[in-house]
Amino acid sequence: MTLEGRHLGFVTEGIRMPCHMHFNKRKEMLVPDLESVVTILDKENKPIVQLCDGHPSDLRDAPREKFIPGKFIHPHSAIWINGRGDIVVAEWVPIGRVTLLRRV
């Protein structure tokens, strides 16, 4: 959509169940997806990378000790990039989960 509300098109490549979007300084779009993946898109809305494997697990209601480091459960509406370029992802799980992906 333009700022005037004109529809420009749909983004479907690499997107399954998106629930939010965030733009960084390079105008890339970060899209948390309830299907266990975060997709980063370029200015042309083409995927640059997908973080995690995108295979939903049955861990949504599991105790914290069952969570697998580096595997998202349900990335949700809180995603942002801090001043160092690290990505912070909040997940939609009953006991809460926040993942910090450090830029290297």
N, C-alpha and C positions, 0 to 999 in steps of 0.2 A: 504494500500500500504506500502511496505517496503521503506526504503530510496533508495534502488536500483530500485524502480519502479515496483516490483512484486506485483500483486494483491493478497490480503489475504482473502477478502470476503466483503460482504455487511452487513451493520447494518440496520435492518428494524424495530426491536421491539421498539415501542414508538416514532418512527420518522415518520413525515408526509411530511413537506416541509422545510427541513433544509436549512440554508443559510450561516452557518459559524460554526466554532468549536474553542474552546479554551481549553487548558490543564492546570490544576492547579498543585501544587507541589506534590499532592498525585497521580498524573497521572490519575485523573478523567477527563472526557471530558464533557465540557458544550456545548450544541447545542441549539442555538436560532432557533425557528421554526416559520415560517410565519403563522402557524395555532394557534397563541396565546398561546404558551407554550415554556418553556425552559426545556430541558431534561438534567439531569446529568447522565452520564454513568460511570461504573466502568472500571477497567483495561481489563475486558473480554468483553467490549462493551454491557453490560447488564444495563438497566435502574436502577438507585438507587432511583431517585425521578423525578417527573415532577412538575415544578413550574407553577402554575395557572391551570385553568380548561381545556385549550385546545379547548374551544369553541369560534371560531371567532365571533367577534361582528361587528356591522356596524358603529363602532366609528372612522374608519380611517380618514374620512374627517370631523369629528365633531369638534366643538370648545372645547378648553381645559377644560372648566368647566363641560363638559359631560363625561370626562375620569373617570374611576372607579379605585380608589386606589386598588392595589393588583391584577388587571386584565390586562394582557398584551393585546395589540392590534395587533402589528406585530413586535415581537422581531426580530432584524436583525443582520447585520454583526459586530456590535461592542458589544462585551461582554468580560468582563475580571474580574479578582479577584484581589482586592487590597491587600496590605500587612497585613491587619487585617483579611482577609478571607471573606470580604464583596463582593457580586457580583454586578457588574454594568452592566445594560442592556440598550442599545440604541434601540429605536424602529423606524420603517420605517413609519412615519406619516408626512404629509405635514408641520405641525408646529413644529415637533420634540418632542421627549419625552425621558428622561433618567430616569431610575428607579434604586435606590440604595436598595439592599436587605442586611440588616445588619446581620452579623453572631451573633448568640446568644449562 
